[in-house]
Amino acid sequence: MTDQIAAETDGEIYDVLDQAEDDELAPIVEILVTSPYTYLKYSRAYQRYNPNHSVYRNQISEEICRLGLFVTASSTAPTGTLSGSRPSYAVLLAAVCKKIGIPVTGLAWHEMESVFINMFLRQHLLTVGTEDRPGLIASAAAAAGSAVSGVFSSEAWQPLASTLVHIAFLRGAMAGCGRLTGILARGKTIVPAQRGEPENSVIVTGDDGTPALALAAIPENIAEGWTFMKPDGRTLSKLTPFMEALQPFFSAPQLLSGKNVYSSRLPLSYSDKVGAFVGAAKGNQGMMPLHQVTAIGLSGPTVFLTAAAAIAQQQQMQRIEKALDDIKVMLTDVSRFQQEERRAELTSSISYFNQVARAVLSGELVPEVLNRIEDREGELIKIYLHLVKDLRVAMEALRAVKKETLAPSKYIKALQNAQAVVARLYDDILLCLRARACGFQLMCAYPGREAGKKARYEAICEAIRPFLPSGEVTVELDRMIRDKLQTMSSYENKAVLLTGESLLFDGVGKSDHAIMSAITASLSPEAQSEDSVVIDFQIDAGQIVGVRLGSAGK
């Protein structure tokens, strides 16, 4: 085992399969019991409990590790001998990749996993819905098993390679939804992290039994990875009555027992009488419209919503400042494929947003500034449309690269160059959309025009949609890359294209998160949530030291 792998992970297959359910274990068990090189089908646990596979997870893990020990017993450097030690997940991945011929030297274990699983997928997992992924994985597992088999290879490699494909998929999915923690949760995930739900909540109801507020302590494993904002003086002043309202629900030991995380949720409903979303709780002031909540000290849901508004304003300021800083860094590497006037317009738009951001967010809402922001949006839309057109041309150029017309080395180089042009245009489109998101955040600081804000929000969402992993442009690009892979026999050459595609997907995911979190947070509370407003907060020694606005699903 290489020093790098040994240093990076002690994670084992047990750590993944211990969290798997019966239906997730079923395809792994099927591979093992149909192979003549495994003994699982003869075990008492399998015969007694099948198909309740979760009852004998340890036996399943042990069988896979035994396969790993068996097929790599005579292995030497660079993978290292495994005899006498139980192989980690990373070591098994390295051994299988080496046997197939997939280049993984110098890669971290999660990068190795990504290359391995992508090598045998008919299309990238993120381009399909969750319901279609198990079928893709089953096909990839069969392909990996076939790739590792051969005249001079033990047939025991086949079930090992196939099961590792399933385990790689499960690891990514489990890490994404919070079911897996520790070393093996640190790599790339296949699905975005979900908020999770606490098991128990205190539900406060009104006189008529309508739920008014839910309060729950959040277990450490659910809150792991959450990012809290330290409230400034203004936000703390708005949180004080909120905290006072909650104190009856805490015991003294709870408040003083170190840093704890809690979540509070206020149900919302739409009032035809008021003509707005309102808190579901009833107080002396009646149903309170969200957009009219400006003061503290009122009864009912108003204290909660005032606190939420203060948190949202501070978060919005921080998000815009960070977004502008990020974009300024990105502008230093604006694509050489852009025409000079586009680059100048994009640069000037970002510079203007940066110039007016603090003044606008501090309350200096000058109408002329709003008009300039609107003008910038129009120019950014023009740049976006030009870039989309350029991307189409670049994708056709990639499609036009044919193996029959070029020598092998020139063919790979031509594909790399064409793929690089496409990736760069993706970066430019997403940068343009991030600039539009900044303009939208500033626009939302001005009161009123809610219908216009909603329309702008939807327009930005529609503009980014084709370039998301499951969007039609990205799906088409992925299909094109997979078609090119079919023309190659060298796993090393395939890995080059797949690495480029992985980088593109990573960039798309990060930009999507940055854009959507920015524009969604800028909308008024009633536009952000269909059924509730959520405040998550940290309490340390009786004081709120961290806050964030959550949602029902994140």
Buried (B, 14 or more C-beta within 10 A) or exposed (E): BBEBBEEBBEBBBBBBBEBBEBEBBBBBBBBBBEBEBBBBBEBEBBEEBBEEBBBBBEBBBBBBBBBBBBBBEEBEEEBBEBEEEBBBBBBBBBBBBBBBEBBBEEBBBBBBBBBBBBBBBBBBBBBBEEEEBBEBBBBBBBBBBEBBBEEEEBBBBBBBBBBBBBBBBBBBBBBBBBBBBEBBBBBBBBBEBEBBEBEEBEEBEBEEEEBBBBBBBBEEEBBBEBEBBEBEEEBBEBBEBBBEBBEEEBEEEEBEEEEBBBBBBBBBEEBEEBEBBBBBBBBEEEBBBBBEBEEBEBBBBBBBBBBBBBBBBBBBBEBBBEBBEBBEEBBEEBBEBBEEEBBEBBBEBBEBBBEBBEBBBEEEBEEEBBEBBEEBBEBBBEBBEBBBEBBEEBBEBBBEBEBEEBEEEEBBBBBBEBBEBBBBBBBBBBBBBBBBBBBBBBBBBBEEEBEEBEEBBEEBBEBBBBBBBBBEBBBBBBBBBBEBBEBBEEBEBBBBBBBBBBEBBEBBBEBBEBBBBBBBBBBBBBBBBEEBBBBBBBBBEEEBBBBBBBBBEB
